[in-house]
Amino acid sequence: MSNLDLRPAAAECAAAPSGPVRELQRGREVPLGESTVVRRLLPTLGRRMVGAWCFVDHYGPDDIADEPGMQVPPHPHIGLQTVSWLHEGEVLHRDSLGSLRTIRPRQLGLMTSGRAISHSEESPRPHAHAPLLHGAQLWVALPDEQRHTAPSFEFHAELPGIAGGGGLRATVILGSLDGATSPGTVYTPLMGADIAVVEGTDARLPVEEEFEYAALAMDGEAEVDGVPLPRGSLLYLGTGRRELPVRATADASFMLLGGVPFDERLVMWWNFIGRTHDEIAAAREDWASGTRFGTVTGYDGTPLAAPPLPATTLKARGRVR
């Protein structure tokens, strides 16, 4: 996934309140590739991270029966992991390691950029893809000791699930929830799960007291900790809970994202996460010159060009603005 903003600002990280909160926010619409519009929920002016989760886009459901669907040309990443998660449709992943994989609903595509990788994402060509596209794309920041690791790509078609009682079921995408653990590789204490609820659900989901959490509404309108979640919204919940009340008057689903607050100071610009201006500038130059990031083969189009760096020096920011 890519940040296609041609004038990307350096993202600061907001403070993580100590204790439970309920902050509901709507996403801003951002074009992604040729024909997909996403709702960007992280980073925003008011909230930059949830644990190590630092970038969240929600898209669809979109009718792409006669459209190209998602078409994101090859682009670079450093210092992060990408998570592809679908409710409907397919996304074809290619990367500079030679990976080629079609990701389908409730399957995990997990790419670790480490020191450098490039990839593309696309819906299979018209008349070869499903008529609807609906999902989320997310980034996880890598901690300093792992951010220069070798790049890798994981695909997990089967993920553990839980039945939480009271009408709640969950698929564990990353980390652990209620005793179930995903096979996906993580580098900080965090979790991600897809939660499905049915009409009449009244459940309490066990969570980690030291984690901060947010709920991303995918379908319907579940009620999380007493707050109704309209589709495409993000409810930041803070820390300090041992359980999370979930209710629903109709079928609905949401993603629960959480983790220990990420305290490192970051520079997050375009598709890069680093620690200094010079590091980001070097990554941009390497991408422009065709070095370091390898080549994505098979994509029918040219790679994305990096936007110009801002005139001012990019500064590493902590969670407190």
C-alpha positions as CSV (number, residue, x, y, z in Angstrom):
1,M,0.0,0.0,0.0
2,S,1.1,3.5,-0.6
3,N,0.7,7.0,0.5
4,L,-0.1,8.8,-2.8
5,D,-0.1,12.3,-1.3
6,L,2.1,14.4,-3.5
7,R,2.9,16.8,-0.6
8,P,3.2,14.5,2.4
9,A,3.9,16.2,5.7
10,A,6.1,14.7,8.3
11,A,3.7,12.9,10.7
12,E,4.0,13.7,14.4
13,C,2.9,11.2,17.0
14,A,0.2,12.3,19.5
15,A,0.3,11.7,23.2
16,A,-1.2,8.4,24.4
17,P,-3.6,9.3,27.3
18,S,-3.2,7.2,30.4
19,G,-6.6,5.5,31.0
20,P,-9.7,4.9,29.0
21,V,-11.0,7.4,26.6
22,R,-13.6,7.5,23.8
23,E,-12.5,9.6,20.8
24,L,-14.6,9.0,17.6
25,Q,-13.2,10.3,14.3
26,R,-14.1,10.1,10.7
27,G,-11.6,9.5,8.0
28,R,-10.6,11.9,5.3
29,E,-10.9,10.8,1.7
30,V,-7.7,10.2,-0.2
31,P,-7.2,8.8,-3.7
32,L,-5.3,5.6,-4.0
33,G,-4.1,4.7,-7.4
34,E,-6.2,5.1,-10.5
35,S,-9.7,4.5,-9.2
36,T,-9.8,3.7,-5.5
37,V,-10.7,6.3,-2.8
38,V,-9.8,5.4,0.8
39,R,-10.8,6.9,4.2
40,R,-7.5,7.7,6.0
41,L,-7.9,7.2,9.7
42,L,-4.3,7.2,10.8
43,P,-2.3,9.4,10.9
44,T,-4.6,12.4,11.5
45,L,-4.1,15.7,13.1
46,G,-5.5,14.5,16.4
47,R,-4.2,10.9,16.5
48,R,-1.0,9.5,15.0
49,M,-0.5,6.0,16.4
50,V,-2.2,3.2,18.3
51,G,0.5,1.0,19.7
52,A,2.9,0.5,16.8
53,W,0.0,0.8,14.3
54,C,0.8,4.1,12.5
55,F,-1.2,4.1,9.2
56,V,-4.8,2.9,8.6
57,D,-6.9,3.2,5.4
58,H,-10.4,1.9,5.0
59,Y,-11.9,1.5,1.5
60,G,-15.2,0.3,0.1
61,P,-17.4,-1.5,-0.3
62,D,-16.9,-0.3,-3.9
63,D,-18.6,-1.7,-7.0
64,I,-15.7,-2.4,-9.4
65,A,-17.4,-4.9,-11.7
66,D,-16.7,-2.7,-14.7
67,E,-13.8,-0.8,-13.2
68,P,-10.0,-1.4,-12.8
69,G,-10.4,-1.5,-9.0
70,M,-7.2,-1.1,-7.0
71,Q,-4.2,-0.2,-9.1
72,V,-1.2,1.0,-7.0
73,P,2.1,1.0,-9.0
74,P,5.4,-0.2,-7.5
75,H,6.6,2.0,-4.6
76,P,9.1,1.7,-1.8
77,H,9.0,1.2,1.9
78,I,11.5,1.3,4.8
79,G,11.1,0.8,8.6
80,L,7.6,-0.7,8.6
81,Q,5.3,-3.6,8.1
82,T,2.3,-3.6,5.8
83,V,-0.9,-5.5,6.5
84,S,-3.5,-6.2,3.8
85,W,-7.0,-7.2,5.0
86,L,-10.0,-7.8,2.9
87,H,-13.7,-8.3,3.5
88,E,-14.6,-8.5,-0.2
89,G,-12.6,-8.8,-3.4
90,E,-9.0,-9.7,-4.2
91,V,-5.7,-7.9,-4.2
92,L,-2.7,-9.1,-6.2
93,H,0.6,-8.5,-4.3
94,R,3.9,-8.3,-6.1
95,D,7.2,-7.3,-4.5
96,S,10.9,-6.9,-5.2
97,L,11.6,-10.3,-3.5
98,G,9.7,-12.0,-6.3
99,S,6.6,-12.6,-4.2
100,L,3.4,-13.0,-6.2
101,R,0.2,-13.7,-4.2
102,T,-3.5,-13.0,-4.5
103,I,-4.9,-12.0,-1.2
104,R,-8.6,-12.9,-0.5
105,P,-11.0,-12.1,2.3
106,R,-9.8,-13.0,5.8
107,Q,-6.4,-14.0,4.6
108,L,-3.3,-12.2,5.9
109,G,-0.8,-10.5,3.6
110,L,2.1,-9.3,5.8
111,M,5.1,-7.6,4.3
112,T,8.1,-6.5,6.4
113,S,10.1,-3.8,4.6
114,G,13.0,-3.8,7.0
115,R,15.9,-1.9,5.3
116,A,14.2,-1.7,1.9
117,I,11.5,-3.3,-0.3
118,S,9.2,-2.2,-3.1
119,H,5.8,-3.7,-4.1
120,S,2.7,-3.1,-6.1
121,E,-1.0,-3.9,-5.4
122,E,-3.8,-4.3,-7.9
123,S,-7.1,-5.9,-8.5
124,P,-7.0,-8.6,-11.1
125,R,-7.8,-7.1,-14.5
126,P,-11.4,-6.3,-15.4
127,H,-13.7,-9.3,-15.8
128,A,-11.2,-11.4,-13.8
129,H,-11.9,-9.9,-10.4
130,A,-14.8,-9.9,-7.9
131,P,-17.4,-7.2,-8.4
132,L,-16.9,-5.7,-4.9
133,L,-13.8,-4.4,-3.1
134,H,-13.8,-3.8,0.6
135,G,-11.0,-3.8,3.1
136,A,-8.3,-2.1,5.1
137,Q,-4.6,-1.4,4.6
138,L,-2.4,-0.7,7.6
139,W,1.2,-0.1,8.6
140,V,3.1,-1.1,11.7
141,A,6.2,0.8,12.7
142,L,9.3,-1.3,13.3
143,P,11.3,-0.6,16.5
144,D,14.8,0.6,16.1
145,E,16.5,-2.7,16.7
146,Q,14.5,-4.4,14.0
147,R,14.0,-1.7,11.4
148,H,17.1,-2.6,9.3
149,T,16.2,-6.3,9.2
150,A,16.0,-8.2,5.9
151,P,12.7,-7.7,4.0
152,S,10.2,-10.5,3.9
153,F,6.7,-11.4,2.8
154,E,4.3,-13.7,4.7
155,F,1.0,-15.1,3.5
156,H,-1.4,-16.8,6.0
157,A,-4.6,-18.3,4.5
158,E,-5.7,-19.7,7.8
159,L,-5.9,-17.6,11.0
160,P,-7.1,-18.6,14.5
161,G,-10.5,-17.6,15.6
162,I,-12.4,-17.2,18.8
163,A,-16.0,-17.3,19.8
164,G,-16.3,-14.8,22.6
165,G,-19.9,-15.7,23.6
166,G,-22.9,-13.3,23.5
167,G,-22.9,-13.3,19.7
168,L,-19.3,-12.2,19.1
169,R,-16.7,-14.0,16.9
170,A,-13.2,-12.9,16.0
171,T,-10.3,-13.7,13.6
172,V,-6.9,-12.9,15.1
173,I,-4.9,-11.1,12.4
174,L,-1.7,-10.3,14.4
175,G,-0.7,-10.9,18.0
176,S,-3.0,-12.5,20.5
177,L,-6.6,-12.1,21.7
178,D,-8.4,-14.2,24.4
179,G,-5.8,-17.0,24.1
180,A,-5.6,-17.2,20.3
181,T,-2.4,-16.2,18.6
182,S,-1.8,-15.3,14.9
183,P,1.1,-16.9,13.0
184,G,2.1,-13.4,11.7
185,T,5.5,-12.0,12.8
186,V,5.4,-9.1,15.2
187,Y,8.2,-7.0,16.6
188,T,6.4,-5.1,19.4
189,P,3.6,-6.1,21.8
190,L,0.5,-5.5,19.7
191,M,-2.6,-7.1,18.3
192,G,-5.1,-6.8,15.5
193,A,-8.4,-8.7,15.1
194,D,-11.5,-8.7,12.9
195,I,-14.6,-8.8,15.1
196,A,-18.0,-9.9,13.8
197,V,-21.2,-9.4,15.8
198,V,-24.7,-10.5,15.1
199,E,-28.0,-8.9,16.0
200,G,-28.5,-9.0,19.8
201,T,-24.8,-9.3,20.6
202,D,-24.0,-8.4,24.2
203,A,-20.5,-9.4,25.0
204,R,-17.4,-8.4,26.9
205,L,-14.1,-9.0,25.2
206,P,-11.0,-9.5,27.4
207,V,-8.1,-7.0,26.6
208,E,-4.7,-6.1,27.9
209,E,-4.7,-3.3,30.5
210,E,-1.3,-1.8,29.3
211,F,-2.4,-1.7,25.6
212,E,-4.0,1.2,24.0
213,Y,-6.8,0.3,21.6
214,A,-8.9,1.6,18.7
215,A,-11.8,0.1,16.8
216,L,-12.2,0.6,13.0
217,A,-15.8,0.1,11.9
218,M,-16.0,-2.1,8.8
219,D,-19.7,-2.9,8.3
220,G,-22.9,-2.1,10.1
221,E,-22.9,-0.2,13.3
222,A,-21.6,-2.1,16.3
223,E,-21.5,-0.4,19.7
224,V,-18.1,-0.5,21.4
225,D,-17.8,0.7,25.0
226,G,-21.2,2.4,24.6
227,V,-20.2,4.3,21.4
228,P,-22.0,3.5,18.1
229,L,-19.5,3.1,15.3
230,P,-20.6,4.3,11.8
231,R,-18.9,2.5,9.0
232,G,-15.5,3.9,8.2
233,S,-15.0,5.6,11.6
234,L,-12.3,5.0,14.1
235,L,-12.9,5.0,17.9
236,Y,-9.7,5.6,20.0
237,L,-10.1,3.9,23.4
238,G,-6.9,4.7,25.2
239,T,-5.5,2.3,27.8
240,G,-6.5,0.9,31.2
241,R,-9.2,-1.6,30.3
242,R,-9.4,-5.3,31.2
243,E,-12.5,-5.9,29.1
244,L,-14.3,-4.2,26.3
245,P,-18.1,-4.1,26.1
246,V,-19.5,-4.8,22.6
247,R,-23.2,-4.7,21.6
248,A,-25.1,-4.8,18.3
249,T,-28.7,-4.3,17.3
250,A,-27.9,-5.6,13.8
251,D,-25.1,-7.6,12.2
252,A,-21.8,-5.6,12.1
253,S,-18.1,-5.9,12.1
254,F,-15.1,-3.9,13.1
255,M,-11.3,-4.3,13.4
256,L,-9.8,-4.0,16.9
257,L,-6.2,-2.6,16.9
258,G,-4.0,-2.4,20.0
259,G,-0.5,-2.4,21.4
260,V,1.8,-1.1,24.0
261,P,2.2,2.7,23.3
262,F,5.2,3.1,20.9
263,D,7.6,5.6,22.6
264,E,10.3,5.9,19.9
265,R,10.7,9.2,18.1
266,L,9.9,8.8,14.4
267,V,10.1,10.6,11.1
268,M,7.2,9.4,8.9
269,W,7.2,10.8,5.4
270,W,5.6,9.5,2.2
271,N,6.2,5.7,2.3
272,F,9.2,5.8,4.7
273,I,9.6,5.6,8.4
274,G,13.0,6.6,9.7
275,R,14.6,8.4,12.6
276,T,16.3,11.4,10.8
277,H,15.9,13.7,7.8
278,D,19.1,12.4,6.2
279,E,17.8,8.8,6.4
280,I,14.6,9.7,4.7
281,A,16.4,11.8,2.1
282,A,18.8,9.0,1.3
283,A,15.9,6.5,0.9
284,R,14.2,8.9,-1.5
285,E,17.3,9.3,-3.5
286,D,17.9,5.6,-3.7
287,W,14.3,5.1,-5.0
288,A,14.7,7.8,-7.6
289,S,18.1,6.4,-8.8
290,G,16.8,2.8,-8.9
291,T,19.1,1.4,-6.2
292,R,18.5,-0.5,-2.9
293,F,14.8,-1.2,-3.4
294,G,15.0,-3.9,-6.1
295,T,12.5,-4.3,-9.0
296,V,8.9,-5.3,-9.0
297,T,8.4,-7.5,-12.1
298,G,5.1,-8.1,-13.9
299,Y,3.2,-4.9,-13.1
300,D,1.8,-3.2,-16.2
301,G,2.9,0.4,-15.5
302,T,5.6,2.6,-14.3
303,P,6.7,2.9,-10.7
304,L,5.5,5.8,-8.5
305,A,7.8,8.8,-8.5
306,A,8.8,10.1,-5.1
307,P,7.4,13.6,-4.2
308,P,9.9,16.4,-3.5
309,L,11.1,16.7,0.1
310,P,9.8,19.7,2.0
311,A,12.0,22.8,2.1
312,T,12.4,22.4,5.9
313,T,14.3,19.7,7.8
314,L,12.2,16.7,8.7
315,K,12.3,16.2,12.5
316,A,11.8,13.1,14.6
317,R,8.7,13.4,16.8
318,G,7.6,11.5,19.8
319,R,4.0,10.8,20.8
320,V,3.7,14.1,22.6
321,R,3.2,17.0,20.1
